[in-house]
């Protein structure tokens, strides 16, 4: 009973965070749920993220930049494929360490006033990193979150959600084709769904009390924690 309550609490907080800043569900939930209820990782958590990002994408669809999102999807696909190859032949921890340090450098530069400019190159680099991290660690939001940190909060959630819908859909299809996900994962997704909906509902209250500056601060905090986790915590 205690584990059930903790699982729901973590999912509610993670869903609320994702709904507020556009990412964070995987980064917050996966490390804890991996110990509390490991059967939720990765399949059911990918389905949770797919559902929530789909809802957010539809809600903020008017703010989607189709050109940059298209570029990000291409980069994300490359990152996913690269991660799959790395996980087969190379120790992925080495790349996680490099990406973790890179994220912390970007966070530090952002704190002192430098902000990444959204372009074809930066979109490709950020989305490739997110695709790689999402596949290898189940928490790939930080690079894309940092790229969009200075944008309007609706644009942040719209474009990150559109990107993650593709990444999550790609991920769950790959898991099902390889036999790593099945109907048991779908049943666990429905077990999690009420918590995801509660977290999404709570975000409406929180969003009304946050401006763009506060959103940017939360993004930098979450991204910084993600960078530290990549350096010091390995699955």
C-alpha positions, 0 to 999 in steps of 0.5 A: 500500500505504501509503495502504491501511494509513493508511485502515485505521488511521484507520477502526479508530481512528474506529470505536473512538472511536465505539464508546466515546463514541457519536460521532466516526467521521465527525469523525475519519475524513472529513477525512483520508479525503477526501485519502487516498481521496476515493471513500470520502466521503460514501457509503461513510462513511455506510454505515460509520456506519450499520452501526456505529451499528446494532450499538451501538443493538442492543447498548445497546437497553435504555438507549434513551429512546424519547421523547427519541430520537423528539424527536431524530429529528424535529429531525434530519430538520429539520436534514437538510432545512435543510442540503439547502436551505442547500447549494443556495442559501446559503453553508453555510460561514457556518452552519458558522462559527456552529455551530463557535463555538456548540459551543466556547462549550458546551464551555467552559461544560461545562468550568467546570461547566455541563451541558446538561439534556436536555429537548424544547427542548435535544433539538430544538436539538442534533439539528437542529444534528447533522442539519445538520452531518452533511449539510453536513460529514459530522461531526455528532456533537458537538451530540448528544454534548454534550447527553448528556455527563453521562449514563450511558455506556450511555445515551449510546451507546444514544440517540446510536446510535439517532439516528444510525441514522436520520440515516445511513439518511436520508442514504444513501437521499437519496444513492441517490435523487439518484444520488450513491451506487450499488453502487460505494459498497456495494463500498467499504463492504465494503472498509472493514468489517473495519477497522470491526469491528476498531475495534468489537472494540478498544472492549471493551478500552478501555471496561473501563478508562473511567468516566463522568468519563473518557467525559465528558472525551473527549466534550468533547475531541472536541467541542472539536476538532469546533468548531475544525474547523468554524471553520478547515476547510471542504470 
